[in-house]
Amino acid sequence: MTQNKPVVLYVDDSNVNLILFKETFKKDFEVILTEYPEEALTILKEREIQVIVSDQRMPKMSGTELLEIVAEQYPDIRRFLLTAFTDAETVIEAVNVGRVHGYIKKPLKTDEIRASINSAIENYHLRKKNQQILKELEHANAELLNLDGLKSEIINAIINEITHPLNRIMGTLHLLKNKIEGDELTEVVNILDDSVLKLEQFSLLARQLSTLKSPGYVLEKTEVSLKQVIQFSAIETKEDMKEQGILLKIEPSVGDLQVHGDSDLLVGSLVSLIHFARQHSGNREEILISAYSRNGAVECLVEDGGSDYSDTLFDLLTLQFSQKTTNLNLSVGIGLAVSQMIMDAHGGHLVFEKTTEGKGRMKMVFPYE
């Protein structure tokens, strides 16, 4: 397959010169001809032109005037002025006003013109390549800036989440120093256990974030049993559910559905959804986990008890976790944010729904592979 020839636009009010130029260079370039400078400007709007060669002496508009317009509107196009006049004023005007890249004297010397145009075309492509590189660098820099900002937000969110349980631990230790005994001591130990558990959870989230954002990280996918992911997640959250008197129920109809991904990350994602559901489930309420294959995807659903929801929160969650957005919003909590990143890495997404009973339902949606 041959490459397209470079395109040269030649403007001259002499029809003989036009024909001669095209016959001379038609094997080297795709030559477009016009007698009229106004038509040349129209052609430039419709075609990508690498080089324009214009005669100087033309009615209504000189070559210098035409090339001045081209220099303003199409600065990348290489511009050559053709004239039989070699006086200094014409040359100076062509360089300063028309900003030409070459000056061609009549009568034409074929080899010199061919060499000049070829050199100009190389320069044209080099400028285009440099512009593309600059655009790619700007895009990369913008992504790095966004990533740096994202890292800062994530770190701050983690710090904020860790600060509260740490303060509880420190306060509890002060109480221990006062030699609390009996039932009060048991309550203190429970507070410590709960706080340490939270620290462990956010430590796990931090490790997952570090993995996902590591330079050059590529997710290694294997066939994973979704049922096994659910079972492991239930084990991870069993003590939390028991402590709060919440029943974690797995739908009996959950089959042995298979997805492609990283088992540990998927367990971490589901655990985050269960923790979120726990925040919206009261004592003796149920968190229901189910899984289905439907609508061309595999879905894992976590339905909470429906506690502590406002219309504003419902709207925020519905908007944030929809199939139309992948933007990360840390205001929904670091756990859900990390879960969303994990699903993005798997080519899936999270969806939040409000049930008719006023409960919240978060779905992990995996595409078929």
Secondary structure in CASP SS format (residue, H / E / C, confidence):
PFRMAT SS
TARGET T0000
AUTHOR 0000-0000-0000
METHOD secondary structure of the structure
MODEL  1
M C 1.00
T C 1.00
Q C 1.00
N C 1.00
K C 1.00
P C 1.00
V E 1.00
V E 1.00
L E 1.00
Y E 1.00
V E 1.00
D C 1.00
D C 1.00
S C 1.00
N H 1.00
V H 1.00
N H 1.00
L H 1.00
I H 1.00
L H 1.00
F H 1.00
K H 1.00
E H 1.00
T H 1.00
F H 1.00
K C 1.00
K C 1.00
D C 1.00
F C 1.00
E E 1.00
V E 1.00
I E 1.00
L E 1.00
T E 1.00
E C 1.00
Y C 1.00
P H 1.00
E H 1.00
E H 1.00
A H 1.00
L H 1.00
T H 1.00
I H 1.00
L H 1.00
K H 1.00
E H 1.00
R C 1.00
E C 1.00
I C 1.00
Q C 1.00
V E 1.00
I E 1.00
V E 1.00
S E 1.00
D E 1.00
Q C 1.00
R C 1.00
M C 1.00
P C 1.00
K C 1.00
M C 1.00
S C 1.00
G H 1.00
T H 1.00
E H 1.00
L H 1.00
L H 1.00
E H 1.00
I H 1.00
V H 1.00
A H 1.00
E H 1.00
Q H 1.00
Y C 1.00
P C 1.00
D C 1.00
I C 1.00
R E 1.00
R E 1.00
F E 1.00
L E 1.00
L E 1.00
T E 1.00
A C 1.00
F C 1.00
T C 1.00
D C 1.00
A H 1.00
E H 1.00
T H 1.00
V H 1.00
I H 1.00
E H 1.00
A H 1.00
V H 1.00
N H 1.00
V C 1.00
G C 1.00
R C 1.00
V C 1.00
H C 1.00
G E 1.00
Y E 1.00
I E 1.00
K E 1.00
K C 1.00
P C 1.00
L C 1.00
K C 1.00
T H 1.00
D H 1.00
E H 1.00
I H 1.00
R H 1.00
A H 1.00
S H 1.00
I H 1.00
N H 1.00
S H 1.00
A H 1.00
I H 1.00
E H 1.00
N H 1.00
Y H 1.00
H H 1.00
L H 1.00
R H 1.00
K H 1.00
K H 1.00
N H 1.00
Q H 1.00
Q H 1.00
I H 1.00
L H 1.00
K H 1.00
E H 1.00
L H 1.00
E H 1.00
H H 1.00
A H 1.00
N H 1.00
A H 1.00
E H 1.00
L H 1.00
L H 1.00
N H 1.00
L H 1.00
D H 1.00
G H 1.00
L H 1.00
K H 1.00
S H 1.00
E H 1.00
I H 1.00
I H 1.00
N H 1.00
A H 1.00
I H 1.00
I H 1.00
N H 1.00
E H 1.00
I H 1.00
T H 1.00
H H 1.00
P H 1.00
L H 1.00
N H 1.00
R H 1.00
I H 1.00
M H 1.00
G H 1.00
T H 1.00
L H 1.00
H H 1.00
L H 1.00
L H 1.00
K H 1.00
N C 1.00
K C 1.00
I C 1.00
E C 1.00
G C 1.00
D H 1.00
E H 1.00
L H 1.00
T H 1.00
E H 1.00
V H 1.00
V H 1.00
N H 1.00
I H 1.00
L H 1.00
D H 1.00
D H 1.00
S H 1.00
V H 1.00
L H 1.00
K H 1.00
L H 1.00
E H 1.00
Q H 1.00
F H 1.00
S H 1.00
L H 1.00
L H 1.00
A H 1.00
R H 1.00
Q H 1.00
L H 1.00
S H 1.00
T H 1.00
L H 1.00
K C 1.00
S C 1.00
P C 1.00
G C 1.00
Y C 1.00
V C 1.00
L C 1.00
E C 1.00
K C 1.00
T E 1.00
E E 1.00
V E 1.00
S E 1.00
L H 1.00
K H 1.00
Q H 1.00
V H 1.00
I H 1.00
Q H 1.00
F H 1.00
S H 1.00
A H 1.00
I H 1.00
E H 1.00
T H 1.00
K H 1.00
E H 1.00
D H 1.00
M H 1.00
K H 1.00
E H 1.00
Q H 1.00
G C 1.00
I C 1.00
L E 1.00
L E 1.00
K E 1.00
I E 1.00
E C 1.00
P C 1.00
S C 1.00
V C 1.00
G C 1.00
D C 1.00
L C 1.00
Q E 1.00
V E 1.00
H E 1.00
G E 1.00
D C 1.00
S H 1.00
D H 1.00
L H 1.00
L H 1.00
V H 1.00
G H 1.00
S H 1.00
L H 1.00
V H 1.00
S H 1.00
L H 1.00
I H 1.00
H H 1.00
F H 1.00
A H 1.00
R H 1.00
Q H 1.00
H C 1.00
S C 1.00
G C 1.00
N C 1.00
R C 1.00
E C 1.00
E E 1.00
I E 1.00
L E 1.00
I E 1.00
S E 1.00
A E 1.00
Y E 1.00
S E 1.00
R E 1.00
N C 1.00
G C 1.00
A E 1.00
V E 1.00
E E 1.00
C E 1.00
L E 1.00
V E 1.00
E E 1.00
D C 1.00
G C 1.00
G C 1.00
S C 1.00
D C 1.00
Y C 1.00
S C 1.00
D H 1.00
T H 1.00
L H 1.00
F H 1.00
D H 1.00
L H 1.00
L H 1.00
T H 1.00
L H 1.00
Q H 1.00
F C 1.00
S C 1.00
Q C 1.00
K C 1.00
T C 1.00
T C 1.00
N C 1.00
L C 1.00
N C 1.00
L H 1.00
S H 1.00
V H 1.00
G C 1.00
I H 1.00
G H 1.00
L H 1.00
A H 1.00
V H 1.00
S H 1.00
Q H 1.00
M H 1.00
I H 1.00
M H 1.00
D H 1.00
A H 1.00
H C 1.00
G C 1.00
G C 1.00
H E 1.00
L E 1.00
V E 1.00
F E 1.00
E E 1.00
K E 1.00
T C 1.00
T C 1.00
E C 1.00
G C 1.00
K C 1.00
G E 1.00
R E 1.00
M E 1.00
K E 1.00
M E 1.00
V E 1.00
F E 1.00
P E 1.00
Y C 1.00
E C 1.00
END
